[in-house]
Amino acid sequence: MPSADLSRLSAFLLSSQPGESFEYFRGRLDVELAGLDADAEARRIRKLVYAAAQDGKFELAQQRHGFDDYSYLIRRRRPSPRGRVVRAVA
């Protein structure tokens, strides 16, 4: 399945509410990135997703649907009661 488009991802990052998520890729991301056919927009989407997660307001998740079938999600974090972002601890 192709990646989400950059304009929809940008709109999500700007207007999402805490707890909302967005599927930015479906399939196997490692295979897509290793392949020679990964397009420039797909790479820009990945960079934007990772940059948004780095600032702490978003988190990344992966959901398995079946063999070699995954959804890659970005989700806006919920703020803590004191207004700070709550970070998950593994």
The first five atom37 places (N, CA, C, CB, O) and aatype in JSON, in Angstrom:
{
  "aatype": [12, 14, 15, 0, 3, 10, 15, 1, 10, 15, 0, 13, 10, 10, 15, 15, 5, 14, 7, 6, 15, 13, 6, 18, 13, 1, 7, 1, 10, 3, 19, 6, 10, 0, 7, 10, 3, 0, 3, 0, 6, 0, 1, 1, 9, 1, 11, 10, 19, 18, 0, 0, 0, 5, 3, 7, 11, 13, 6, 10, 0, 5, 5, 1, 8, 7, 13, 3, 3, 18, 15, 18, 10, 9, 1, 1, 1, 1, 14, 15, 14, 1, 7, 1, 19, 19, 1, 0, 19, 0],
  "atom_mask": [
    [1, 1, 1, 1, 1],
    [1, 1, 1, 1, 1],
    [1, 1, 1, 1, 1],
    [1, 1, 1, 1, 1],
    [1, 1, 1, 1, 1],
    [1, 1, 1, 1, 1],
    [1, 1, 1, 1, 1],
    [1, 1, 1, 1, 1],
    [1, 1, 1, 1, 1],
    [1, 1, 1, 1, 1],
    [1, 1, 1, 1, 1],
    [1, 1, 1, 1, 1],
    [1, 1, 1, 1, 1],
    [1, 1, 1, 1, 1],
    [1, 1, 1, 1, 1],
    [1, 1, 1, 1, 1],
    [1, 1, 1, 1, 1],
    [1, 1, 1, 1, 1],
    [1, 1, 1, 0, 1],
    [1, 1, 1, 1, 1],
    [1, 1, 1, 1, 1],
    [1, 1, 1, 1, 1],
    [1, 1, 1, 1, 1],
    [1, 1, 1, 1, 1],
    [1, 1, 1, 1, 1],
    [1, 1, 1, 1, 1],
    [1, 1, 1, 0, 1],
    [1, 1, 1, 1, 1],
    [1, 1, 1, 1, 1],
    [1, 1, 1, 1, 1],
    [1, 1, 1, 1, 1],
    [1, 1, 1, 1, 1],
    [1, 1, 1, 1, 1],
    [1, 1, 1, 1, 1],
    [1, 1, 1, 0, 1],
    [1, 1, 1, 1, 1],
    [1, 1, 1, 1, 1],
    [1, 1, 1, 1, 1],
    [1, 1, 1, 1, 1],
    [1, 1, 1, 1, 1],
    [1, 1, 1, 1, 1],
    [1, 1, 1, 1, 1],
    [1, 1, 1, 1, 1],
    [1, 1, 1, 1, 1],
    [1, 1, 1, 1, 1],
    [1, 1, 1, 1, 1],
    [1, 1, 1, 1, 1],
    [1, 1, 1, 1, 1],
    [1, 1, 1, 1, 1],
    [1, 1, 1, 1, 1],
    [1, 1, 1, 1, 1],
    [1, 1, 1, 1, 1],
    [1, 1, 1, 1, 1],
    [1, 1, 1, 1, 1],
    [1, 1, 1, 1, 1],
    [1, 1, 1, 0, 1],
    [1, 1, 1, 1, 1],
    [1, 1, 1, 1, 1],
    [1, 1, 1, 1, 1],
    [1, 1, 1, 1, 1],
    [1, 1, 1, 1, 1],
    [1, 1, 1, 1, 1],
    [1, 1, 1, 1, 1],
    [1, 1, 1, 1, 1],
    [1, 1, 1, 1, 1],
    [1, 1, 1, 0, 1],
    [1, 1, 1, 1, 1],
    [1, 1, 1, 1, 1],
    [1, 1, 1, 1, 1],
    [1, 1, 1, 1, 1],
    [1, 1, 1, 1, 1],
    [1, 1, 1, 1, 1],
    [1, 1, 1, 1, 1],
    [1, 1, 1, 1, 1],
    [1, 1, 1, 1, 1],
    [1, 1, 1, 1, 1],
    [1, 1, 1, 1, 1],
    [1, 1, 1, 1, 1],
    [1, 1, 1, 1, 1],
    [1, 1, 1, 1, 1],
    [1, 1, 1, 1, 1],
    [1, 1, 1, 1, 1],
    [1, 1, 1, 0, 1],
    [1, 1, 1, 1, 1],
    [1, 1, 1, 1, 1],
    [1, 1, 1, 1, 1],
    [1, 1, 1, 1, 1],
    [1, 1, 1, 1, 1],
    [1, 1, 1, 1, 1],
    [1, 1, 1, 1, 1]
  ],
  "atom_positions": [
    [[0.85, -1.18, 0.0], [0.0, 0.0, 0.0], [0.89, 1.24, 0.0], [-0.97, 0.0, 1.23], [1.88, 1.28, 0.74]],
    [[0.58, 2.25, -0.8], [1.42, 3.44, -0.84], [1.32, 4.25, 0.46], [1.04, 4.31, -2.03], [0.37, 4.13, 1.23]],
    [[2.32, 5.06, 0.65], [2.34, 5.93, 1.82], [1.25, 6.99, 1.73], [3.71, 6.6, 1.96], [0.71, 7.26, 0.66]],
    [[0.94, 7.56, 2.87], [0.02, 8.7, 2.91], [0.66, 9.86, 2.17], [-0.34, 9.09, 4.38], [1.88, 9.89, 1.99]],
    [[-0.15, 10.82, 1.75], [0.48, 11.95, 1.07], [0.93, 13.01, 2.09], [-0.49, 12.58, 0.05], [0.41, 13.1, 3.2]],
    [[1.89, 13.78, 1.66], [2.55, 14.75, 2.53], [1.58, 15.83, 3.03], [3.7, 15.4, 1.79], [1.7, 16.26, 4.17]],
    [[0.65, 16.26, 2.21], [-0.29, 17.31, 2.62], [-1.23, 16.82, 3.72], [-1.11, 17.81, 1.41], [-1.54, 17.57, 4.65]],
    [[-1.69, 15.57, 3.64], [-2.56, 15.03, 4.69], [-1.8, 14.86, 6.0], [-3.16, 13.68, 4.26], [-2.34, 15.14, 7.07]],
    [[-0.55, 14.4, 5.92], [0.26, 14.25, 7.12], [0.51, 15.62, 7.76], [1.61, 13.57, 6.78], [0.39, 15.76, 8.98]],
    [[0.84, 16.61, 6.96], [1.08, 17.96, 7.49], [-0.16, 18.51, 8.18], [1.51, 18.9, 6.37], [-0.07, 19.11, 9.25]],
    [[-1.32, 18.3, 7.58], [-2.58, 18.76, 8.19], [-2.81, 18.06, 9.52], [-3.77, 18.51, 7.24], [-3.24, 18.69, 10.48]],
    [[-2.53, 16.76, 9.58], [-2.67, 16.03, 10.84], [-1.74, 16.6, 11.91], [-2.38, 14.53, 10.63], [-2.17, 16.82, 13.04]],
    [[-0.5, 16.82, 11.57], [0.47, 17.33, 12.54], [0.06, 18.69, 13.09], [1.85, 17.41, 11.91], [0.32, 19.0, 14.25]],
    [[-0.56, 19.5, 12.26], [-0.96, 20.85, 12.69], [-2.28, 20.87, 13.47], [-1.08, 21.74, 11.49], [-2.46, 21.72, 14.33]],
    [[-3.19, 19.95, 13.18], [-4.54, 20.07, 13.76], [-4.99, 18.91, 14.62], [-5.52, 20.25, 12.67], [-6.12, 18.92, 15.1]],
    [[-4.15, 17.91, 14.83], [-4.59, 16.74, 15.59], [-4.78, 17.06, 17.07], [-3.59, 15.61, 15.44], [-4.16, 17.98, 17.62]],
    [[-5.65, 16.3, 17.68], [-5.93, 16.41, 19.11], [-5.18, 15.29, 19.85], [-7.47, 16.34, 19.4], [-4.85, 14.27, 19.25]],
    [[-4.91, 15.48, 21.15], [-4.23, 14.42, 21.91], [-4.96, 13.08, 21.78], [-4.13, 14.82, 23.39], [-6.18, 13.0, 21.9]],
    [[-4.19, 12.04, 21.52], [-4.73, 10.7, 21.37], [-5.07, 10.32, 19.94], [0.0, 0.0, 0.0], [-5.23, 9.13, 19.66]],
    [[-5.18, 11.29, 19.04], [-5.48, 10.98, 17.64], [-4.24, 10.43, 16.95], [-5.99, 12.23, 16.9], [-3.11, 10.84, 17.24]],
    [[-4.46, 9.49, 16.03], [-3.33, 8.91, 15.31], [-3.58, 8.96, 13.81], [-3.09, 7.46, 15.76], [-4.71, 9.16, 13.35]],
    [[-2.5, 8.78, 13.07], [-2.53, 8.86, 11.61], [-1.64, 7.75, 11.06], [-2.05, 10.27, 11.12], [-0.49, 7.61, 11.47]],
    [[-2.16, 6.97, 10.14], [-1.37, 5.92, 9.5], [-0.58, 6.53, 8.35], [-2.29, 4.76, 8.99], [-1.15, 6.99, 7.36]],
    [[0.73, 6.54, 8.5], [1.56, 7.14, 7.44], [2.15, 6.1, 6.5], [2.67, 7.94, 8.05], [2.69, 6.45, 5.45]],
    [[2.04, 4.81, 6.87], [2.51, 3.76, 5.96], [1.83, 2.45, 6.31], [4.05, 3.61, 6.03], [1.55, 2.19, 7.48]],
    [[1.57, 1.63, 5.29], [1.01, 0.29, 5.49], [1.84, -0.68, 4.66], [-0.52, 0.23, 5.09], [2.04, -0.48, 3.46]],
    [[2.31, -1.72, 5.31], [3.15, -2.72, 4.65], [4.32, -3.06, 5.54], [0.0, 0.0, 0.0], [4.16, -3.24, 6.75]],
    [[5.51, -3.15, 4.95], [6.74, -3.36, 5.72], [7.68, -2.22, 5.42], [7.41, -4.73, 5.38], [8.28, -2.15, 4.35]],
    [[7.81, -1.33, 6.38], [8.6, -0.12, 6.2], [10.07, -0.43, 5.93], [8.48, 0.77, 7.42], [10.7, 0.23, 5.09]],
    [[10.63, -1.41, 6.61], [12.04, -1.74, 6.4], [12.3, -2.2, 4.96], [12.47, -2.83, 7.37], [13.33, -1.86, 4.38]],
    [[11.37, -2.96, 4.4], [11.52, -3.41, 3.02], [11.4, -2.22, 2.06], [10.46, -4.48, 2.68], [12.16, -2.11, 1.1]],
    [[10.45, -1.36, 2.34], [10.25, -0.17, 1.48], [11.48, 0.71, 1.46], [9.03, 0.64, 1.97], [11.92, 1.16, 0.4]],
    [[12.05, 0.97, 2.64], [13.21, 1.86, 2.71], [14.47, 1.23, 2.14], [13.45, 2.27, 4.14], [15.35, 1.94, 1.67]],
    [[14.56, -0.09, 2.19], [15.73, -0.77, 1.64], [15.67, -0.89, 0.12], [15.86, -2.16, 2.27], [16.69, -1.03, -0.54]],
    [[14.46, -0.83, -0.42], [14.28, -0.99, -1.86], [14.71, 0.23, -2.65], [0.0, 0.0, 0.0], [14.73, 1.35, -2.14]],
    [[15.05, -0.02, -3.88], [15.46, 1.07, -4.75], [14.28, 1.87, -5.27], [16.26, 0.53, -5.91], [14.46, 2.95, -5.83]],
    [[13.06, 1.34, -5.08], [11.89, 2.0, -5.63], [11.2, 2.97, -4.66], [10.9, 0.97, -6.09], [10.14, 3.51, -4.97]],
    [[11.79, 3.18, -3.48], [11.21, 4.12, -2.53], [11.27, 5.53, -3.14], [11.96, 4.08, -1.15], [12.34, 6.01, -3.49]],
    [[10.11, 6.17, -3.27], [10.09, 7.47, -3.94], [10.47, 8.6, -2.98], [8.71, 7.72, -4.53], [10.52, 8.43, -1.77]],
    [[10.72, 9.75, -3.57], [11.18, 10.91, -2.8], [10.13, 11.37, -1.8], [11.55, 12.06, -3.74], [10.47, 11.76, -0.68]],
    [[8.84, 11.35, -2.18], [7.8, 11.8, -1.25], [7.71, 10.86, -0.05], [6.44, 11.88, -1.96], [7.52, 11.31, 1.07]],
    [[7.85, 9.56, -0.28], [7.82, 8.6, 0.83], [8.95, 8.87, 1.81], [7.91, 7.15, 0.29], [8.76, 8.79, 3.02]],
    [[10.11, 9.19, 1.3], [11.24, 9.51, 2.18], [11.01, 10.81, 2.94], [12.54, 9.61, 1.36], [11.36, 10.91, 4.12]],
    [[10.41, 11.81, 2.29], [10.09, 13.07, 2.98], [9.07, 12.83, 4.09], [9.54, 14.13, 1.98], [9.18, 13.42, 5.17]],
    [[8.1, 11.97, 3.84], [7.1, 11.65, 4.86], [7.78, 11.01, 6.06], [6.01, 10.7, 4.3], [7.51, 11.4, 7.2]],
    [[8.66, 10.05, 5.83], [9.36, 9.4, 6.94], [10.17, 10.41, 7.75], [10.28, 8.29, 6.43], [10.16, 10.38, 8.98]],
    [[10.88, 11.3, 7.05], [11.68, 12.3, 7.76], [10.8, 13.22, 8.6], [12.49, 13.13, 6.76], [11.15, 13.54, 9.74]],
    [[9.67, 13.65, 8.05], [8.76, 14.52, 8.79], [8.18, 13.81, 10.01], [7.62, 15.01, 7.89], [8.08, 14.41, 11.08]],
    [[7.81, 12.55, 9.86], [7.27, 11.77, 10.97], [8.3, 11.65, 12.09], [6.85, 10.36, 10.49], [7.99, 11.89, 13.26]],
    [[9.53, 11.29, 11.74], [10.56, 11.11, 12.75], [10.91, 12.44, 13.43], [11.81, 10.49, 12.13], [11.16, 12.47, 14.63]],
    [[10.95, 13.52, 12.68], [11.23, 14.83, 13.27], [10.12, 15.24, 14.24], [11.38, 15.89, 12.16], [10.41, 15.78, 15.31]],
    [[8.87, 14.98, 13.88], [7.75, 15.31, 14.78], [7.82, 14.5, 16.06], [6.4, 15.08, 14.07], [7.51, 15.01, 17.13]],
    [[8.23, 13.25, 15.96], [8.34, 12.41, 17.15], [9.5, 12.85, 18.04], [8.52, 10.94, 16.75], [9.43, 12.71, 19.26]],
    [[10.54, 13.38, 17.46], [11.7, 13.81, 18.22], [11.39, 14.97, 19.17], [12.81, 14.22, 17.28], [12.03, 15.08, 20.22]],
    [[10.42, 15.82, 18.83], [10.13, 16.96, 19.71], [9.29, 16.58, 20.92], [9.42, 18.04, 18.92], [9.07, 17.41, 21.8]],
    [[8.83, 15.32, 20.99], [8.12, 14.83, 22.17], [6.62, 15.01, 22.17], [0.0, 0.0, 0.0], [5.95, 14.52, 23.08]],
    [[6.06, 15.69, 21.18], [4.62, 15.89, 21.14], [3.89, 14.74, 20.45], [4.29, 17.19, 20.44], [2.67, 14.61, 20.57]],
    [[4.64, 13.91, 19.75], [4.08, 12.78, 19.04], [4.85, 11.52, 19.4], [4.1, 13.01, 17.51], [6.01, 11.59, 19.8]],
    [[4.2, 10.37, 19.25], [4.86, 9.09, 19.44], [4.57, 8.21, 18.24], [4.39, 8.41, 20.75], [3.57, 8.38, 17.55]],
    [[5.46, 7.26, 17.99], [5.32, 6.35, 16.87], [4.85, 5.0, 17.38], [6.64, 6.23, 16.08], [5.25, 4.55, 18.45]],
    [[4.02, 4.35, 16.59], [3.5, 3.03, 16.96], [3.42, 2.17, 15.71], [2.11, 3.13, 17.64], [3.42, 2.67, 14.58]],
    [[3.36, 0.88, 15.94], [3.25, -0.08, 14.86], [2.16, -1.07, 15.25], [4.63, -0.81, 14.59], [2.12, -1.55, 16.38]],
    [[1.28, -1.37, 14.31], [0.2, -2.32, 14.56], [0.31, -3.44, 13.52], [-1.21, -1.62, 14.49], [0.36, -3.19, 12.32]],
    [[0.34, -4.68, 14.01], [0.44, -5.82, 13.1], [-0.95, -6.3, 12.73], [1.27, -6.98, 13.74], [-1.81, -6.49, 13.6]],
    [[-1.16, -6.5, 11.43], [-2.44, -7.01, 10.93], [-2.33, -8.46, 10.5], [-2.93, -6.16, 9.77], [-3.31, -9.2, 10.52]],
    [[-1.15, -8.88, 10.1], [-0.9, -10.23, 9.61], [0.54, -10.34, 9.16], [0.0, 0.0, 0.0], [1.35, -9.44, 9.4]],
    [[0.85, -11.45, 8.51], [2.21, -11.68, 8.04], [2.63, -10.57, 7.07], [2.32, -13.06, 7.37], [1.98, -10.35, 6.05]],
    [[3.73, -9.89, 7.4], [4.27, -8.8, 6.57], [3.26, -7.68, 6.3], [4.74, -9.36, 5.24], [3.36, -7.0, 5.29]],
    [[2.32, -7.5, 7.19], [1.29, -6.46, 7.03], [1.2, -5.65, 8.31], [-0.1, -7.1, 6.68], [0.63, -6.11, 9.31]],
    [[1.75, -4.46, 8.28], [1.81, -3.58, 9.45], [1.28, -2.19, 9.1], [3.24, -3.48, 9.99], [1.4, -1.74, 7.96]],
    [[0.69, -1.54, 10.09], [0.37, -0.12, 9.99], [1.4, 0.63, 10.83], [-1.1, 0.18, 10.47], [1.67, 0.25, 11.97]],
    [[1.95, 1.68, 10.27], [2.88, 2.54, 10.99], [2.14, 3.83, 11.29], [4.21, 2.81, 10.16], [1.65, 4.5, 10.39]],
    [[2.05, 4.16, 12.59], [1.21, 5.25, 13.05], [2.04, 6.31, 13.75], [0.12, 4.73, 13.98], [3.06, 6.02, 14.38]],
    [[1.57, 7.54, 13.64], [2.07, 8.63, 14.46], [0.87, 9.12, 15.27], [2.72, 9.8, 13.6], [-0.22, 9.32, 14.72]],
    [[1.07, 9.31, 16.58], [-0.03, 9.68, 17.46], [0.39, 10.87, 18.32], [-0.45, 8.47, 18.36], [1.5, 10.91, 18.85]],
    [[-0.54, 11.84, 18.44], [-0.25, 12.99, 19.32], [-0.36, 12.53, 20.76], [-1.24, 14.18, 19.04], [-1.34, 11.91, 21.17]],
    [[0.68, 12.83, 21.53], [0.69, 12.44, 22.94], [-0.33, 13.24, 23.74], [2.1, 12.64, 23.54], [-0.68, 14.37, 23.39]],
    [[-0.8, 12.62, 24.8], [-1.69, 13.31, 25.73], [-0.85, 14.06, 26.76], [-2.67, 12.3, 26.43], [0.14, 13.52, 27.26]],
    [[-1.23, 15.29, 27.08], [-0.47, 16.02, 28.1], [-0.74, 15.45, 29.49], [-0.82, 17.53, 28.07], [-1.82, 14.9, 29.75]],
    [[0.22, 15.58, 30.37], [0.04, 15.14, 31.75], [-0.88, 16.15, 32.46], [1.42, 15.0, 32.5], [-1.14, 17.22, 31.92]],
    [[-1.35, 15.82, 33.65], [-2.21, 16.77, 34.38], [-1.55, 18.12, 34.64], [-2.62, 16.16, 35.71], [-2.25, 19.12, 34.81]],
    [[-0.25, 18.16, 34.66], [0.47, 19.42, 34.89], [0.79, 20.14, 33.6], [1.75, 19.15, 35.65], [1.49, 21.16, 33.61]],
    [[0.29, 19.62, 32.48], [0.52, 20.28, 31.2], [1.75, 19.81, 30.46], [0.0, 0.0, 0.0], [2.02, 20.27, 29.35]],
    [[2.49, 18.89, 31.05], [3.67, 18.35, 30.38], [3.27, 17.11, 29.59], [4.79, 18.02, 31.39], [2.27, 16.46, 29.88]],
    [[4.06, 16.81, 28.61], [3.81, 15.61, 27.79], [4.23, 14.39, 28.6], [4.58, 15.68, 26.42], [5.31, 14.36, 29.2]],
    [[3.37, 13.38, 28.62], [3.68, 12.14, 29.3], [4.42, 11.23, 28.33], [2.38, 11.45, 29.84], [3.93, 10.94, 27.24]],
    [[5.59, 10.79, 28.72], [6.37, 9.88, 27.86], [6.21, 8.45, 28.37], [7.88, 10.29, 27.84], [6.29, 8.19, 29.57]],
    [[5.98, 7.55, 27.45], [5.86, 6.14, 27.8], [7.23, 5.6, 28.21], [5.26, 5.31, 26.62], [8.24, 5.95, 27.6]],
    [[7.25, 4.77, 29.21], [8.48, 4.15, 29.68], [8.37, 2.67, 29.42], [8.75, 4.45, 31.18], [7.41, 2.02, 29.84]],
    [[9.36, 2.13, 28.72], [9.33, 0.69, 28.39], [10.02, -0.11, 29.46], [9.99, 0.42, 27.04], [10.1, -1.34, 29.35]]
  ]
}
